[in-house]
Amino acid sequence: MAQKWETIAAEKRAAILRNIPVEFLVPARLLPPPSQADVTTFPRESGWFTERELDITESTATRLLQKLASRTWTSEDVTRAFCKRAAAAHQLTNCLSEIFFTEAIKTAQSLDEHLRKTGKLRGPFHGLPISLKDNFNIVGKDSTVGFTSLVNEPATYNATLVELLEAAGAIRYCKTNVPTAMMIAESVNNVYGRTVNPRNRNLTSGGSSGGESALIVFGGSPLGVGTDIGGSLRIPAACTGIFTLRPSFGRFTTQRCRSGLAGQEAVMSVNGPMAKTLEDIVLFSKTVVGAQPWLVDPKCLPIPWRTVQLKKKLKIAVLWNDGIVVPTPPVTRALRETVEKLQTAGHEIIEWDPRLHPHAVDILGRLFVADGGKSVRALLEPTDEPFRPEMASYAEATELGTYDMWKLHIERSELQRQYLEQWMSHGELDAILAPTTPFATVENGGFKHVGYTGVYNIVDYATVSFPSGVVADKDKDQSLSEHTPLSQTCKEIHQEYNAELVHGMPVNLQLVAKRLEEEKVLAMTEVVLQATNPSSFTDRLMASIKSNL
């Protein structure tokens, strides 16, 4: 006999499938077999999508907005195409947590009517479908953050960002899967199950914004929004080879979102965009900050979007390892090749000493379980839902008292001071170039280390995770023949590394600027891309010029 939580979960999963209109259900005869790992080819190879639908869903957000503004495409056409592709993405990767396609199409029709009658766009995102991570509250929709006790408990108010996006003309059409409490580096929970990587379904799409990364890389969303408290934007971006920005707290509103650790503010969660191009990340950032979120969210900083002038030659520190885990061969190669190309382009490269990283990661871990796991346990108990094995540290934690928590705050603040001091000791240092994770991605259930991302949550620095242009290669990236592990985790990661399994997967790196330097880190990422792949940069530039003709 099924337990209470199992019954709730099964009913919720069935309800999601029922919310997919019949016209968007992939015919059974076209579904790829479970043995097919890469399903990113499905939309083009299946014959189920029209050329127009493919053209729409393979466009960037920037191009879509141009087509919508010129009335080349209607919002209804664009929305239907993305709903159809998102439905396929869910059926092949299990990436969605809420589906409201019918409502989205009605909204699109009203936007088309508004444009027809007035000749004016509703706003800078007029008619653009934007996907949202599960924790963004939307009136009438669940935000379960992976708990069965929160199923059928629809939100009674919208997250502030949801309202800002709607006011800008964006269309909401789905929400995406997350891990339990959004505190696991893979998107798996007891309600919806596991989201897998469309590039290889044997591999993880990361977490906690892994539903978003899977949806975007499949082509089911042109632009999505996730969150990051320990790497939850950057890890899934790295696992799937897309772009994201982890902003400092206060640049984008986080108000009225659901949290798995509600009230935890010792390390702040932030929201950020995820997309296939850097241009779309910049577009989202400028638009959201341009909406002046500080007028509705008292925790947002009144900093308008700024124009930055970079030096012709950047000074970049490279983090070869974090003192805890040596990156696996594909990541080390990507880092080395990127450094070589930056040096060839004339940029100054120095080395970053990771001496503070182990302490930062230790602080982060202690902050997450400071309540003794009470927040998670309180959401599990109403339905007798068990702790997932990935949440063992929460199940076993001991609660800190107020005095000890305050001491931990002091320890964190001193670490932040020391990190800034180390940065400033290098003179006019512009950025740190580092791995996003120790691996391209890993087999489902195998993610072990969030140190490379988590340290920048502790210090609250602006960070971009970006595709390096390097892909894992089983011939070039053999296991290290001589390797002295830096830790037990390092030993396990290298023992489990499988060059054959990750062959062909993209490798992301991250570029880090100081706190509140979002504009600068985005501009510097473009410089890095131009140095490492100049032909691709020229192609992007020409495509942008052509689309504006």
Helices and strands as residue ranges (DSSP letters): H 4-18, G 22-24, G 28-30, H 42-45, H 51-57, H 61-69, H 75-93, E 96-99, H 101-118, E 131-133, G 148-150, H 160-167, E 174-176, G 180-182, E 188-189, E 193-194, E 196-197, E 200-204, H 210-218, E 224-228, H 234-240, E 243-246, E 270-275, H 278-290, G 293-295, E 315-318, H 329-344, E 348-351, H 357-368, H 374-380, G 381-383, G 389-391, H 392-396, H 402-424, E 431-435, H 451-459, E 463-471, H 488-496, E 506-512, H 518-532, H 534-547
